[in-house]
Amino acid sequence: MRRSATKEQSFEHLQKALDAGYNKLEQFDSDAHLASLRRDPWLAKMRQEVEHNLKPCASTPENRQFDFWLGEWNVQTTQGGVPAGHSKN
């Protein structure tokens, strides 16, 4: 798909803002100046970058290390049935 020069410039400016850390997701989703770009798939990709800038740690593998901990569980000791741990998330 060929973009007009104006659209191309808009995407270049948006990319510069993203590279500088732009992370205003609500503004990005509602800004009337972006209305003409909403159907372009490149804007959806840029939205993902805004989300990443907003929560940069959410996509790091280290952030998933305690996923096994989620849920509800009890740990009983084998001697006397004394609870050794409980978790409820």
N, CA, C and O atoms as a GROMACS GRO file, in nm:
protein
  356
    1MET      N    1   0.085  -0.118   0.000
    1MET     CA    2   0.000   0.000   0.000
    1MET      C    3   0.089   0.124   0.000
    1MET      O    4   0.179   0.138   0.083
    2ARG      N    5   0.063   0.212  -0.091
    2ARG     CA    6   0.140   0.336  -0.105
    2ARG      C    7   0.076   0.445  -0.020
    2ARG      O    8  -0.046   0.466  -0.026
    3ARG      N    9   0.155   0.512   0.058
    3ARG     CA   10   0.106   0.621   0.142
    3ARG      C   11   0.139   0.755   0.077
    3ARG      O   12   0.236   0.767   0.003
    4SER      N   13   0.057   0.855   0.107
    4SER     CA   14   0.085   0.989   0.056
    4SER      C   15   0.204   1.046   0.134
    4SER      O   16   0.239   0.997   0.241
    5ALA      N   17   0.263   1.150   0.079
    5ALA     CA   18   0.378   1.215   0.144
    5ALA      C   19   0.338   1.269   0.280
    5ALA      O   20   0.417   1.264   0.375
    6THR      N   21   0.216   1.321   0.291
    6THR     CA   22   0.170   1.376   0.419
    6THR      C   23   0.158   1.265   0.523
    6THR      O   24   0.199   1.282   0.638
    7LYS      N   25   0.101   1.151   0.483
    7LYS     CA   26   0.090   1.038   0.575
    7LYS      C   27   0.227   0.988   0.614
    7LYS      O   28   0.252   0.956   0.730
    8GLU      N   29   0.316   0.981   0.518
    8GLU     CA   30   0.451   0.934   0.545
    8GLU      C   31   0.520   1.025   0.648
    8GLU      O   32   0.587   0.978   0.739
    9GLN      N   33   0.502   1.154   0.632
    9GLN     CA   34   0.559   1.250   0.727
    9GLN      C   35   0.496   1.234   0.866
    9GLN      O   36   0.564   1.244   0.968
   10SER      N   37   0.366   1.208   0.868
   10SER     CA   38   0.298   1.188   0.996
   10SER      C   39   0.357   1.068   1.069
   10SER      O   40   0.384   1.074   1.189
   11PHE      N   41   0.377   0.959   0.995
   11PHE     CA   42   0.434   0.840   1.056
   11PHE      C   43   0.579   0.863   1.101
   11PHE      O   44   0.622   0.809   1.204
   12GLU      N   45   0.653   0.940   1.026
   12GLU     CA   46   0.791   0.972   1.066
   12GLU      C   47   0.792   1.050   1.198
   12GLU      O   48   0.873   1.022   1.287
   13HIS      N   49   0.702   1.147   1.209
   13HIS     CA   50   0.695   1.226   1.333
   13HIS      C   51   0.649   1.140   1.451
   13HIS      O   52   0.701   1.152   1.562
   14LEU      N   53   0.551   1.053   1.425
   14LEU     CA   54   0.506   0.963   1.531
   14LEU      C   55   0.619   0.871   1.576
   14LEU      O   56   0.636   0.847   1.696
   15GLN      N   57   0.696   0.822   1.481
   15GLN     CA   58   0.806   0.733   1.515
   15GLN      C   59   0.910   0.805   1.600
   15GLN      O   60   0.965   0.747   1.694
   16LYS      N   61   0.937   0.930   1.568
   16LYS     CA   62   1.031   1.008   1.649
   16LYS      C   63   0.979   1.022   1.793
   16LYS      O   64   1.056   1.012   1.888
   17ALA      N   65   0.849   1.046   1.806
   17ALA     CA   66   0.791   1.058   1.940
   17ALA      C   67   0.802   0.924   2.015
   17ALA      O   68   0.834   0.922   2.134
   18LEU      N   69   0.775   0.814   1.945
   18LEU     CA   70   0.787   0.682   2.007
   18LEU      C   71   0.930   0.653   2.049
   18LEU      O   72   0.954   0.602   2.158
   19ASP      N   73   1.023   0.686   1.963
   19ASP     CA   74   1.165   0.664   1.994
   19ASP      C   75   1.209   0.746   2.115
   19ASP      O   76   1.302   0.708   2.186
   20ALA      N   77   1.142   0.859   2.137
   20ALA     CA   78   1.174   0.945   2.251
   20ALA      C   79   1.098   0.904   2.378
   20ALA      O   80   1.113   0.966   2.483
   21GLY      N   81   1.016   0.796   2.367
   21GLY     CA   82   0.949   0.743   2.484
   21GLY      C   83   0.801   0.780   2.499
   21GLY      O   84   0.744   0.761   2.606
   22TYR      N   85   0.739   0.832   2.394
   22TYR     CA   86   0.597   0.869   2.402
   22TYR      C   87   0.515   0.751   2.453
   22TYR      O   88   0.528   0.640   2.402
   23ASN      N   89   0.430   0.775   2.556
   23ASN     CA   90   0.355   0.666   2.617
   23ASN      C   91   0.212   0.704   2.659
   23ASN      O   92   0.157   0.642   2.750
   24LYS      N   93   0.155   0.800   2.596
   24LYS     CA   94   0.021   0.848   2.630
   24LYS      C   95  -0.083   0.770   2.549
   24LYS      O   96  -0.131   0.817   2.446
   25LEU      N   97  -0.117   0.650   2.596
   25LEU     CA   98  -0.203   0.559   2.522
   25LEU      C   99  -0.343   0.616   2.499
   25LEU      O  100  -0.396   0.606   2.388
   26GLU      N  101  -0.403   0.675   2.601
   26GLU     CA  102  -0.538   0.732   2.585
   26GLU      C  103  -0.538   0.843   2.481
   26GLU      O  104  -0.630   0.852   2.399
   27GLN      N  105  -0.438   0.927   2.484
   27GLN     CA  106  -0.428   1.035   2.386
   27GLN      C  107  -0.408   0.977   2.246
   27GLN      O  108  -0.471   1.022   2.150
   28PHE      N  109  -0.322   0.877   2.235
   28PHE     CA  110  -0.296   0.813   2.106
   28PHE      C  111  -0.425   0.755   2.048
   28PHE      O  112  -0.450   0.768   1.928
   29ASP      N  113  -0.506   0.692   2.132
   29ASP     CA  114  -0.630   0.629   2.086
   29ASP      C  115  -0.739   0.728   2.050
   29ASP      O  116  -0.826   0.695   1.970
   30SER      N  117  -0.736   0.847   2.107
   30SER     CA  118  -0.847   0.940   2.085
   30SER      C  119  -0.809   1.065   2.006
   30SER      O  120  -0.897   1.145   1.974
   31ASP      N  121  -0.684   1.085   1.975
   31ASP     CA  122  -0.640   1.208   1.909
   31ASP      C  123  -0.703   1.221   1.770
   31ASP      O  124  -0.686   1.135   1.684
   32ALA      N  125  -0.776   1.330   1.751
   32ALA     CA  126  -0.845   1.355   1.623
   32ALA      C  127  -0.746   1.372   1.507
   32ALA      O  128  -0.781   1.348   1.392
   33HIS      N  129  -0.623   1.415   1.538
   33HIS     CA  130  -0.524   1.434   1.433
   33HIS      C  131  -0.480   1.302   1.370
   33HIS      O  132  -0.425   1.300   1.260
   34LEU      N  133  -0.505   1.192   1.440
   34LEU     CA  134  -0.467   1.061   1.387
   34LEU      C  135  -0.583   0.990   1.317
   34LEU      O  136  -0.567   0.878   1.269
   35ALA      N  137  -0.699   1.055   1.311
   35ALA     CA  138  -0.819   0.993   1.253
   35ALA      C  139  -0.795   0.942   1.111
   35ALA      O  140  -0.840   0.833   1.076
   36SER      N  141  -0.726   1.019   1.030
   36SER     CA  142  -0.704   0.978   0.891
   36SER      C  143  -0.606   0.860   0.879
   36SER      O  144  -0.595   0.800   0.773
   37LEU      N  145  -0.536   0.829   0.987
   37LEU     CA  146  -0.438   0.719   0.985
   37LEU      C  147  -0.492   0.592   1.049
   37LEU      O  148  -0.426   0.488   1.042
   38ARG      N  149  -0.608   0.597   1.110
   38ARG     CA  150  -0.661   0.485   1.188
   38ARG      C  151  -0.673   0.354   1.108
   38ARG      O  152  -0.658   0.247   1.166
   39ARG      N  153  -0.698   0.361   0.980
   39ARG     CA  154  -0.715   0.239   0.900
   39ARG      C  155  -0.582   0.181   0.853
   39ARG      O  156  -0.579   0.070   0.799
   40ASP      N  157  -0.475   0.252   0.872
   40ASP     CA  158  -0.344   0.205   0.827
   40ASP      C  159  -0.289   0.105   0.929
   40ASP      O  160  -0.282   0.137   1.048
   41PRO      N  161  -0.250  -0.014   0.884
   41PRO     CA  162  -0.198  -0.115   0.978
   41PRO      C  163  -0.072  -0.069   1.052
   41PRO      O  164  -0.042  -0.120   1.160
   42TRP      N  165   0.001   0.025   0.995
   42TRP     CA  166   0.123   0.073   1.059
   42TRP      C  167   0.089   0.144   1.191
   42TRP      O  168   0.168   0.141   1.286
   43LEU      N  169  -0.028   0.208   1.197
   43LEU     CA  170  -0.068   0.276   1.321
   43LEU      C  171  -0.091   0.174   1.432
   43LEU      O  172  -0.060   0.202   1.548
   44ALA      N  173  -0.145   0.059   1.399
   44ALA     CA  174  -0.165  -0.047   1.500
   44ALA      C  175  -0.031  -0.092   1.555
   44ALA      O  176  -0.018  -0.117   1.675
   45LYS      N  177   0.069  -0.104   1.469
   45LYS     CA  178   0.202  -0.141   1.513
   45LYS      C  179   0.260  -0.033   1.606
   45LYS      O  180   0.323  -0.064   1.707
   46MET      N  181   0.237   0.091   1.570
   46MET     CA  182   0.285   0.201   1.654
   46MET      C  183   0.214   0.203   1.788
   46MET      O  184   0.273   0.239   1.890
   47ARG      N  185   0.088   0.164   1.790
   47ARG     CA  186   0.014   0.159   1.916
   47ARG      C  187   0.080   0.057   2.010
   47ARG      O  188   0.087   0.081   2.131
   48GLN      N  189   0.126  -0.052   1.956
   48GLN     CA  190   0.197  -0.150   2.038
   48GLN      C  191   0.324  -0.089   2.098
   48GLN      O  192   0.361  -0.120   2.212
   49GLU      N  193   0.389  -0.005   2.023
   49GLU     CA  194   0.508   0.064   2.075
   49GLU      C  195   0.472   0.159   2.188
   49GLU      O  196   0.546   0.172   2.285
   50VAL      N  197   0.357   0.227   2.174
   50VAL     CA  198   0.310   0.316   2.281
   50VAL      C  199   0.286   0.234   2.408
   50VAL      O  200   0.325   0.274   2.517
   51GLU      N  201   0.220   0.117   2.392
   51GLU     CA  202   0.195   0.029   2.507
   51GLU      C  203   0.327  -0.014   2.571
   51GLU      O  204   0.340  -0.017   2.693
   52HIS      N  205   0.424  -0.048   2.488
   52HIS     CA  206   0.554  -0.090   2.540
   52HIS      C  207   0.621   0.026   2.615
   52HIS      O  208   0.680   0.004   2.721
   53ASN      N  209   0.612   0.147   2.561
   53ASN     CA  210   0.671   0.263   2.629
   53ASN      C  211   0.601   0.290   2.762
   53ASN      O  212   0.664   0.336   2.858
   54LEU      N  213   0.471   0.262   2.767
   54LEU     CA  214   0.394   0.285   2.890
   54LEU      C  215   0.432   0.184   2.998
   54LEU      O  216   0.443   0.219   3.116
   55LYS      N  217   0.452   0.058   2.958
   55LYS     CA  218   0.485  -0.050   3.053
   55LYS      C  219   0.602  -0.131   2.998
   55LYS      O  220   0.583  -0.245   2.954
   56PRO      N  221   0.720  -0.075   3.000
   56PRO     CA  222   0.835  -0.142   2.937
   56PRO      C  223   0.872  -0.275   3.000
   56PRO      O  224   0.924  -0.363   2.931
   57CYS      N  225   0.848  -0.292   3.127
   57CYS     CA  226   0.886  -0.417   3.193
   57CYS      C  227   0.788  -0.530   3.165
   57CYS      O  228   0.820  -0.647   3.188
   58ALA      N  229   0.670  -0.498   3.116
   58ALA     CA  230   0.568  -0.600   3.093
   58ALA      C  231   0.611  -0.703   2.989
   58ALA      O  232   0.560  -0.815   2.988
   59SER      N  233   0.702  -0.666   2.902
   59SER     CA  234   0.743  -0.758   2.796
   59SER      C  235   0.878  -0.825   2.821
   59SER      O  236   0.932  -0.890   2.732
   60THR      N  237   0.932  -0.810   2.942
   60THR     CA  238   1.061  -0.872   2.971
   60THR      C  239   1.040  -1.012   3.030
   60THR      O  240   0.946  -1.032   3.107
   61PRO      N  241   1.126  -1.107   2.995
   61PRO     CA  242   1.112  -1.243   3.048
   61PRO      C  243   1.121  -1.249   3.200
   61PRO      O  244   1.056  -1.333   3.263
   62GLU      N  245   1.198  -1.161   3.260
   62GLU     CA  246   1.213  -1.159   3.405
   62GLU      C  247   1.079  -1.134   3.474
   62GLU      O  248   1.057  -1.177   3.587
   63ASN      N  249   0.992  -1.064   3.405
   63ASN     CA  250   0.862  -1.030   3.460
   63ASN      C  251   0.771  -1.151   3.474
   63ASN      O  252   0.670  -1.144   3.544
   64ARG      N  253   0.805  -1.262   3.411
   64ARG     CA  254   0.722  -1.382   3.412
   64ARG      C  255   0.776  -1.491   3.506
   64ARG      O  256   0.719  -1.600   3.511
   65GLN      N  257   0.883  -1.463   3.579
   65GLN     CA  258   0.949  -1.567   3.657
   65GLN      C  259   0.864  -1.622   3.772
   65GLN      O  260   0.886  -1.736   3.814
   66PHE      N  261   0.770  -1.546   3.822
   66PHE     CA  262   0.689  -1.595   3.933
   66PHE      C  263   0.547  -1.631   3.891
   66PHE      O  264   0.458  -1.640   3.976
   67ASP      N  265   0.524  -1.653   3.763
   67ASP     CA  266   0.390  -1.691   3.717
   67ASP      C  267   0.344  -1.822   3.782
   67ASP      O  268   0.224  -1.841   3.802
   68PHE      N  269   0.436  -1.911   3.814
   68PHE     CA  270   0.399  -2.037   3.879
   68PHE      C  271   0.332  -2.014   4.013
   68PHE      O  272   0.262  -2.101   4.063
   69TRP      N  273   0.354  -1.896   4.071
   69TRP     CA  274   0.304  -1.864   4.204
   69TRP      C  275   0.156  -1.829   4.201
   69TRP      O  276   0.089  -1.835   4.304
   70LEU      N  277   0.104  -1.793   4.085
   70LEU     CA  278  -0.034  -1.747   4.074
   70LEU      C  279  -0.133  -1.857   4.107
   70LEU      O  280  -0.106  -1.975   4.084
   71GLY      N  281  -0.244  -1.819   4.161
   71GLY     CA  282  -0.348  -1.914   4.195
   71GLY      C  283  -0.364  -1.926   4.345
   71GLY      O  284  -0.315  -1.843   4.421
   72GLU      N  285  -0.434  -2.029   4.385
   72GLU     CA  286  -0.454  -2.054   4.527
   72GLU      C  287  -0.395  -2.189   4.560
   72GLU      O  288  -0.423  -2.288   4.492
   73TRP      N  289  -0.314  -2.195   4.663
   73TRP     CA  290  -0.252  -2.322   4.702
   73TRP      C  291  -0.217  -2.322   4.849
   73TRP      O  292  -0.200  -2.217   4.912
   74ASN      N  293  -0.205  -2.442   4.903
   74ASN     CA  294  -0.166  -2.465   5.042
   74ASN      C  295  -0.050  -2.564   5.042
   74ASN      O  296  -0.047  -2.657   4.961
   75VAL      N  297   0.042  -2.545   5.132
   75VAL     CA  298   0.153  -2.639   5.150
   75VAL      C  299   0.144  -2.694   5.292
   75VAL      O  300   0.146  -2.619   5.389
   76GLN      N  301   0.134  -2.824   5.301
   76GLN     CA  302   0.130  -2.891   5.430
   76GLN      C  303   0.262  -2.962   5.452
   76GLN      O  304   0.318  -3.020   5.359
   77THR      N  305   0.312  -2.959   5.573
   77THR     CA  306   0.433  -3.036   5.603
   77THR      C  307   0.393  -3.182   5.618
   77THR      O  308   0.277  -3.213   5.647
   78THR      N  309   0.486  -3.269   5.600
   78THR     CA  310   0.456  -3.412   5.614
   78THR      C  311   0.452  -3.455   5.760
   78THR      O  312   0.402  -3.563   5.790
   79GLN      N  313   0.503  -3.374   5.849
   79GLN     CA  314   0.505  -3.409   5.992
   79GLN      C  315   0.397  -3.330   6.066
   79GLN      O  316   0.412  -3.210   6.088
   80GLY      N  317   0.293  -3.397   6.103
   80GLY     CA  318   0.190  -3.334   6.184
   80GLY      C  319   0.089  -3.250   6.108
   80GLY      O  320  -0.002  -3.197   6.171
   81GLY      N  321   0.099  -3.237   5.977
   81GLY     CA  322   0.002  -3.162   5.899
   81GLY      C  323  -0.002  -3.013   5.930
   81GLY      O  324  -0.104  -2.948   5.908
   82VAL      N  325   0.107  -2.959   5.980
   82VAL     CA  326   0.114  -2.816   6.011
   82VAL      C  327   0.130  -2.739   5.880
   82VAL      O  328   0.219  -2.770   5.801
   83PRO      N  329   0.045  -2.640   5.857
   83PRO     CA  330   0.058  -2.562   5.732
   83PRO      C  331   0.195  -2.495   5.723
   83PRO      O  332   0.242  -2.430   5.817
   84ALA      N  333   0.257  -2.512   5.607
   84ALA     CA  334   0.388  -2.450   5.584
   84ALA      C  335   0.374  -2.329   5.492
   84ALA      O  336   0.468  -2.249   5.480
   85GLY      N  337   0.261  -2.315   5.428
   85GLY     CA  338   0.244  -2.201   5.340
   85GLY      C  339   0.105  -2.196   5.280
   85GLY      O  340   0.039  -2.299   5.268
   86HIS      N  341   0.060  -2.077   5.244
   86HIS     CA  342  -0.071  -2.056   5.182
   86HIS      C  343  -0.060  -1.934   5.091
   86HIS      O  344   0.006  -1.835   5.123
   87SER      N  345  -0.126  -1.943   4.978
   87SER     CA  346  -0.130  -1.828   4.888
   87SER      C  347  -0.265  -1.820   4.822
   87SER      O  348  -0.321  -1.921   4.781
   88LYS      N  349  -0.318  -1.700   4.813
   88LYS     CA  350  -0.442  -1.677   4.741
   88LYS      C  351  -0.429  -1.547   4.665
   88LYS      O  352  -0.412  -1.441   4.725
   89ASN      N  353  -0.436  -1.553   4.532
   89ASN     CA  354  -0.421  -1.434   4.447
   89ASN      C  355  -0.551  -1.401   4.382
   89ASN      O  356  -0.560  -1.304   4.307
   0.00000   0.00000   0.00000
